[in-house]
Amino acid sequence: MDKADDPISSPAIAMAGERHEQGGGYLGADARPLPRLRAFWLCGVRALMAYVALCLANPLHAAYRVEIDAPDTLRNMLSTHLELARYKDRQDLNEDQLEFMLATAAEDVAQLVATEGYFSPQTTVTTAADLGTRLIRLSVDAGPRTHVAAVALTVAGAAPAQSPAQVAELRRSWSLTTDEPFRQEDWDEAKQGGLNILRRQRYAAASIVDSAARVHANEKRAELSVDYDSGPLFTLGQPVISGARRYPESIARNVNPLASGEEYSLDRLLEFQRQILRTPYYSNVVVDIDRSPANANLAPLNVQLTEHPAQRIRSGVGYTSDTGGYVEGRYSHYNLFDSAWVLDARLRLEQRRQSGELNLAMPPDTQAYVNSLHGSTNRTTLEGIDLRSRRISVRRARDSDKRDIAYSLDYYRDTLEQLNGATPPPRTLVLPGTHRALVAGVEYTWRRVDSLSFPRQGYLFTLHAGLALKEVLSDQTFSRIYLRLHRYLPIGRRDLAILRGELGAVVSAGGNAAIPASLLFRAGGSESVRGYRYQSIGNLRDGTVYPARYLATGGIEYQHWRTERWGGAVFYDVGKAADVWRDSSTFQTLGLGVRWRSPAGRISADLAYGLEDKKLRPHLSLGVAF
């Protein structure tokens, strides 16, 4: 046997020999076995011990400088974590402490670079005086890098027989494959990634029974093996709720989408968690199961609730290029009548729009529907139109991750005035004055996206449909339909394309009709056709833009993300809003913008050029809540 392959004579075996379950690993002969975190920790412990033992032994001396000559892939790591580099600016070091770090520098380097797959480094340390300060130079020859030569994965337990596709996915998704450099961080991530595939669905008690990385430095190869045990298949039992004090447990039980006896799925637990958080009563929710293999059949669902106080006051400020700056105030009472009824009042004042809302909602019923009563008033002053809309509605709605559904009965009373006295254009649908309508409506939203906050793949589709009958609290019989689609297409690792479209139509029994203007359509602005003022596309006459019967807009946007949070975009928008389609203009836009995924949501800043009026306009949307 070669000495390099003899585990007894290997110089590294003194630091090997540990088996770490669920994320650790064993590196045998020729190995620098320590995970990066452990290597960094030992370096820190050695430095601390040296400092404590020698801090009074000698007089203090000035700080020193360190220069590191190493490959680019290692220089930053050594500069950050090597003891000599970390303490170079300390003024309270004495000579013995510095000499100790100089003597152990090569060993520290070896431990650190081993985490990147270099197991035979050569380190030279020299010192010199430079302008009255000691200069320490470390020259590191990392040597050859070790690559993965073989990977052996085994899965015991129930999974191979009951879920062969899941086992196949584990093997297919294994991230540290042959011929790749062996890095401790990648090794740890690969093991945990395989474990996550088992634990995410069906096998909540899955574990790593054994794992080993046998590194042969002389041959520059590593042989990896991991033994998983899936444990038994878990099924879900009934929820066990804790933390309910102000609000009844029935709220969480009524919105539970899980069926007793269904197979365990982490995604389904998270769906239950989100369903509870969609209600206004809780600031935090944790949903998990008892992961003991003995309780695998009908494992209890542990639901820990953190409640909002019974009353909350919130406010915010912001700016949008559509309606200008705004201030907002909101008051909520979540336990009205001591019955978990929710009273929500909101006032928002913008430069070109002012609105107030009052909602009274019951807690979710046994089918997860929320019944509510809504009242609002809204005034918008834009494009020569002063539009005041009042609405009272009764609503029955249920929301979920994939589908929202709502049934409503809305009474509208709108007053439209012309600010400049212009004459309405021929065949204009809406006329100045006060108009009313009682609209029975339904709204569906289908949601299939990979992320609810920042989707990269999938689609969102919304359908609104409504009907009003003359003489039933309405001035005109009409039907209304509105469709909206967003399609997300991932491109490469971070980029994506977004396709957007919307269609709207109001069909009435007569010609010009007294239909509330807030039910008609105008286009333009940040969420419509950029490059044109907010709601500036419609029936234009003498500077006044009247709401129209038909709407069609669309666009395509390509986003390039330099980091996870910052990106840029280029886009093309097109659309129109009109009563008579053939006589109307189509408006087009080219533009570019900046995107920021802030903790509060996406913030966008765009610069758009309208091809019809040949003007460049900015569009900005941001806000701060407190």
PAVEXMAR-576554 format. One line per 10 residues: number of its first residue (from 1); their letters; for each residue y, x, z negated of C-alpha. Coordinates in steps of 0.5 Angstrom, whole numbers, plus 500, padded with zeros to 3 digits. Each point is the difference from the previous one (the first is absolute). Example, Ala and Ser with C-alpha at 12.3 -4.5 7.8 and 13.67 -1.06 7.14 Angstrom:
2
1 = as = 491 525 484; 507 502 502
END
This chain:
626
1 = mdkaddpiss = 500 500 500; 507 502 502; 504 502 494; 506 495 502; 495 495 500; 497 501 493; 503 495 496; 499 504 494; 503 507 502; 506 496 504
11 = paiamagerh = 507 502 497; 502 492 501; 494 497 496; 504 501 493; 505 495 502; 495 496 504; 494 496 497; 504 493 498; 498 493 504; 506 495 500
21 = eqgggylgad = 497 493 501; 505 496 504; 504 505 503; 498 506 498; 496 505 503; 495 506 499; 501 506 504; 494 505 500; 500 508 502; 506 503 503
31 = arplprlraf = 504 494 498; 507 500 497; 498 493 497; 506 498 496; 504 494 503; 507 501 502; 502 496 493; 496 504 496; 502 507 503; 507 498 499
41 = wlcgvralma = 498 498 493; 497 506 498; 506 504 503; 504 497 495; 496 500 494; 499 508 501; 508 500 501; 501 496 493; 495 504 496; 503 507 502
51 = yvalclanpl = 507 497 499; 498 498 493; 496 506 498; 506 505 503; 506 496 499; 502 505 494; 497 506 502; 506 504 504; 507 499 501; 502 495 506
61 = haayrveida = 502 502 507; 503 497 506; 497 496 505; 497 503 506; 499 498 507; 493 499 504; 499 500 507; 493 498 503; 497 502 506; 495 495 502
71 = pdtlrnmlst = 498 495 506; 504 494 501; 495 496 498; 500 503 493; 507 503 498; 503 493 498; 494 499 495; 500 507 497; 508 499 500; 499 494 496
81 = hlelarykdr = 494 501 495; 499 507 499; 502 503 493; 504 505 503; 504 496 504; 501 494 495; 503 504 495; 504 505 504; 507 497 497; 498 500 493
91 = qdlnedqlef = 504 504 496; 496 500 494; 494 504 502; 498 507 497; 497 506 504; 493 498 497; 500 493 503; 502 503 506; 495 505 501; 495 495 498
101 = mlataaedva = 502 496 506; 500 506 504; 493 502 498; 497 493 501; 504 498 507; 494 502 504; 496 495 496; 505 494 500; 501 501 508; 492 500 501
111 = qlvategyfs = 499 493 496; 506 497 504; 498 502 507; 493 498 499; 502 493 499; 502 501 508; 494 503 502; 501 507 499; 495 503 496; 501 508 501
121 = pqttvttaad = 507 501 499; 503 507 499; 507 501 496; 504 506 500; 506 500 494; 505 505 500; 507 500 496; 506 504 502; 508 500 497; 504 496 505
131 = lgtrlirlsv = 508 500 498; 498 500 493; 495 495 500; 492 501 500; 498 498 507; 492 498 500; 497 499 507; 493 497 501; 496 501 506; 495 495 501
141 = dagprthvaa = 494 501 505; 497 493 500; 494 502 504; 495 496 504; 501 492 499; 493 496 498; 499 494 504; 495 495 499; 493 501 503; 496 494 498
151 = valtvagaap = 501 493 496; 494 497 497; 502 493 497; 495 495 497; 501 493 497; 495 497 495; 500 493 497; 500 493 503; 505 502 506; 495 503 505
161 = aqspaqvael = 496 494 500; 505 495 499; 506 503 504; 498 505 505; 507 499 504; 503 502 493; 496 506 500; 501 502 507; 508 499 499; 500 505 494
171 = rrswslttde = 496 505 505; 505 499 506; 506 500 496; 498 506 496; 507 504 501; 498 508 498; 495 501 506; 497 506 503; 504 506 503; 506 498 496
181 = pfrqedwdea = 503 505 495; 497 499 493; 506 498 495; 499 497 493; 505 495 501; 497 497 506; 493 501 497; 502 495 494; 503 495 505; 494 500 504
191 = kqgglnilrr = 496 498 494; 504 495 497; 501 497 507; 493 499 501; 500 497 493; 505 495 501; 497 498 506; 494 497 496; 504 498 494; 505 496 505
201 = qryaaasivd = 495 495 501; 493 497 497; 499 507 496; 505 500 494; 496 505 496; 499 505 505; 500 507 498; 499 507 502; 493 503 497; 501 507 502
211 = saarvhanek = 504 504 505; 500 507 502; 504 505 504; 496 506 501; 505 505 503; 497 507 503; 506 504 501; 497 506 504; 498 495 505; 506 496 500
221 = raelsvdyds = 497 493 499; 499 495 495; 494 495 499; 502 493 497; 496 495 497; 501 493 497; 496 495 496; 502 493 499; 497 495 497; 503 493 502
231 = gplftlgqpv = 497 496 494; 499 493 500; 503 495 505; 506 496 496; 501 492 500; 506 497 497; 501 496 494; 505 495 497; 507 503 498; 501 502 493
241 = isgarrypes = 508 500 499; 504 503 495; 507 501 499; 502 493 501; 505 498 494; 506 496 503; 496 497 507; 493 497 500; 494 503 502; 499 495 505
251 = iarnvnplas = 506 503 505; 495 506 501; 494 496 501; 503 495 505; 502 506 505; 493 503 499; 498 501 507; 493 503 498; 494 496 500; 495 501 494
261 = geeysldrll = 494 504 503; 503 503 505; 499 508 502; 505 505 496; 505 502 504; 506 504 498; 504 497 506; 499 493 497; 502 502 493; 506 503 503
271 = efqrqilrtp = 501 493 503; 499 496 494; 505 505 497; 505 499 505; 499 492 500; 502 500 492; 506 505 502; 503 495 505; 501 495 494; 506 501 497
281 = yysnvvvdid = 498 501 493; 497 507 499; 503 507 501; 493 503 500; 493 498 501; 493 505 500; 494 497 502; 493 503 500; 493 499 498; 495 503 495
291 = rspananlap = 497 506 503; 494 500 496; 494 500 504; 497 496 495; 505 494 502; 499 501 507; 498 493 501; 506 495 499; 505 506 498; 505 497 496
301 = lnvqltehpa = 507 500 503; 505 503 495; 507 498 501; 506 503 496; 507 497 501; 507 502 498; 504 494 500; 508 500 502; 504 497 494; 502 493 501
311 = qrirsgvgyt = 507 501 503; 502 505 504; 507 502 503; 501 504 506; 505 503 505; 501 504 506; 505 503 505; 499 502 507; 502 500 508; 498 498 506
321 = sdtggyvegr = 504 500 507; 498 493 501; 504 497 495; 503 505 496; 500 502 493; 497 496 495; 499 499 492; 495 496 497; 498 497 494; 493 496 498
331 = yshynlfdsa = 498 496 493; 493 499 499; 496 496 495; 493 500 500; 498 495 495; 504 494 500; 497 494 496; 495 505 497; 496 499 506; 501 506 504
341 = wvldarlrle = 505 496 505; 504 505 503; 508 499 501; 503 505 505; 507 500 502; 503 505 505; 508 501 502; 501 505 506; 507 501 502; 501 504 507
351 = qrrqsgelnl = 506 501 504; 498 495 506; 495 496 496; 499 497 493; 494 497 497; 497 497 494; 493 497 498; 497 496 495; 492 500 499; 496 496 495
361 = amppdtqayv = 492 502 501; 494 498 497; 494 505 498; 495 501 505; 495 494 500; 492 501 500; 501 501 508; 505 506 499; 505 495 503; 507 500 497
371 = nslhgstnrt = 504 494 500; 508 501 500; 507 496 501; 505 504 503; 508 499 501; 504 505 504; 507 501 503; 502 505 505; 507 501 504; 500 505 506
381 = tlegidlrsr = 506 502 504; 499 503 506; 501 500 507; 506 495 500; 495 495 496; 501 498 493; 493 497 498; 498 497 493; 493 498 499; 497 496 494
391 = risvrrards = 493 499 499; 495 497 495; 493 501 501; 493 498 497; 495 506 501; 493 501 499; 498 507 502; 494 505 499; 501 508 501; 494 505 501
401 = dkrdiaysld = 499 507 503; 498 497 507; 503 493 500; 506 496 498; 500 493 501; 506 495 498; 501 493 501; 507 497 499; 505 494 500; 507 503 501
411 = yyrdtleqln = 506 496 500; 506 503 504; 507 499 500; 505 504 504; 507 501 502; 502 504 506; 508 501 501; 503 504 506; 504 505 497; 505 501 506
421 = gatppprtlv = 500 493 503; 496 502 506; 496 495 504; 493 500 500; 497 502 507; 496 494 504; 493 498 498; 501 503 493; 495 498 496; 503 500 493
431 = lpgthralva = 507 497 499; 505 501 495; 500 495 494; 495 499 494; 493 498 502; 494 499 496; 492 500 501; 494 499 496; 495 505 502; 492 500 499
441 = gveytwrrvd = 498 507 501; 494 505 500; 500 507 499; 495 505 501; 500 508 500; 494 504 502; 500 507 497; 495 506 503; 503 506 498; 498 507 497
451 = slsfprqgyl = 505 500 495; 505 494 497; 506 505 499; 500 504 506; 495 498 505; 497 505 505; 495 496 503; 499 492 501; 504 494 501; 504 495 497
461 = ftlhaglalk = 501 493 503; 504 494 498; 500 493 502; 505 495 498; 500 492 503; 504 494 498; 501 493 502; 506 495 498; 501 493 502; 506 496 501
471 = evlsdqtfsr = 502 495 495; 496 504 495; 505 503 497; 502 504 506; 505 499 506; 495 502 505; 493 500 502; 497 507 501; 495 505 499; 501 508 499
481 = iylrlhrylp = 495 506 501; 501 507 498; 495 506 501; 501 507 498; 495 506 501; 500 507 498; 495 505 503; 499 507 497; 497 505 504; 498 507 496
491 = igrrdlailr = 501 506 505; 498 507 497; 500 502 493; 507 496 498; 503 497 506; 500 493 502; 502 495 505; 503 493 498; 499 494 505; 505 494 498
501 = gelgavvsag = 501 493 503; 502 494 498; 501 493 503; 503 494 498; 502 493 503; 503 493 498; 497 494 504; 504 494 499; 500 493 503; 507 500 503
511 = gnaaipasll = 505 504 503; 505 503 495; 498 498 493; 503 500 493; 494 505 498; 502 505 493; 502 506 503; 496 504 495; 494 498 504; 502 503 506
521 = fraggsesvr = 501 507 503; 504 506 501; 498 507 501; 503 507 499; 500 505 494; 496 504 496; 494 496 500; 501 497 507; 503 503 506; 503 507 498
531 = gyryqsignl = 507 502 503; 503 493 500; 503 497 494; 496 496 495; 499 493 503; 505 501 506; 495 498 505; 500 493 502; 504 495 503; 506 504 501
541 = rdgtvypary = 507 496 501; 507 502 499; 498 505 495; 495 496 496; 493 500 500; 496 494 499; 493 499 498; 495 499 505; 494 496 502; 495 506 502
551 = latggieyqh = 499 507 498; 496 506 502; 501 507 498; 495 506 500; 500 508 499; 496 506 500; 502 506 495; 497 506 500; 500 504 493; 499 507 499
561 = wrterwggav = 499 502 492; 502 507 498; 497 499 493; 497 494 497; 507 498 498; 505 502 505; 499 498 508; 504 499 506; 500 494 505; 501 498 507
571 = fydvgkaadv = 500 493 503; 501 495 505; 502 493 498; 501 494 505; 502 492 499; 504 494 501; 501 493 497; 503 494 504; 499 493 501; 499 501 508
581 = wrdsstfqtl = 496 506 501; 501 501 507; 508 500 499; 500 505 494; 500 508 500; 495 505 498; 502 505 495; 497 507 500; 501 506 495; 498 507 499
591 = glgvrwrspa = 501 504 494; 497 505 495; 500 500 492; 498 503 494; 495 497 495; 499 501 493; 494 498 495; 503 499 494; 497 498 493; 503 493 501
601 = grisadlayg = 498 499 508; 502 502 507; 507 502 501; 503 501 507; 506 502 504; 500 499 507; 505 502 506; 499 495 506; 503 499 506; 501 493 503
611 = ledkklrphl = 499 501 508; 504 493 501; 506 501 497; 500 508 500; 501 501 493; 497 504 494; 499 497 494; 497 503 493; 495 496 496; 499 501 493
621 = slgvaf = 496 497 494; 499 502 493; 501 497 493; 499 502 493; 497 495 495; 501 501 492
END
